[in-house]
Amino acid sequence: MPRWVPYAAAITLTAMIVLTVNYRAFTEFSRERAQNTQLQEEALNLTDENIALQEEIHYLKTDPKRIEREARKFGLRPRQEKISAPAK
């Protein structure tokens, strides 16, 4: 058996171990990157939804027409103002 065979075997095994560890780390990194992207998109969607809800709350507090429209959705009617007739 040639003298270089044990060295070649050691180098080959070392290379295989290094490649295995690097491949595993790369696949885990890829999975985490995809998860990070998904979470960023979800956070952006939730931020947009939060802003929309804040705007709706603002308009419900300040816009009488919108308040009236929302009240009608629940079957509520505006109060009928009673106007008293002037006394004669």
Secondary structure in CASP SS format (residue, H / E / C, confidence):
PFRMAT SS
TARGET T0000
AUTHOR 0000-0000-0000
METHOD secondary structure of the structure
MODEL  1
M C 1.00
P C 1.00
R C 1.00
W C 1.00
V H 1.00
P H 1.00
Y H 1.00
A H 1.00
A H 1.00
A H 1.00
I H 1.00
T H 1.00
L H 1.00
T H 1.00
A H 1.00
M H 1.00
I H 1.00
V H 1.00
L H 1.00
T H 1.00
V H 1.00
N H 1.00
Y H 1.00
R H 1.00
A H 1.00
F H 1.00
T H 1.00
E H 1.00
F H 1.00
S H 1.00
R H 1.00
E H 1.00
R H 1.00
A H 1.00
Q H 1.00
N H 1.00
T H 1.00
Q H 1.00
L H 1.00
Q H 1.00
E H 1.00
E H 1.00
A H 1.00
L H 1.00
N H 1.00
L H 1.00
T H 1.00
D H 1.00
E H 1.00
N H 1.00
I H 1.00
A H 1.00
L H 1.00
Q H 1.00
E H 1.00
E H 1.00
I H 1.00
H H 1.00
Y H 1.00
L H 1.00
K H 1.00
T H 1.00
D C 1.00
P H 1.00
K H 1.00
R H 1.00
I H 1.00
E H 1.00
R H 1.00
E H 1.00
A H 1.00
R H 1.00
K H 1.00
F C 1.00
G C 1.00
L C 1.00
R C 1.00
P C 1.00
R C 1.00
Q C 1.00
E C 1.00
K C 1.00
I C 1.00
S C 1.00
A C 1.00
P C 1.00
A C 1.00
K C 1.00
END
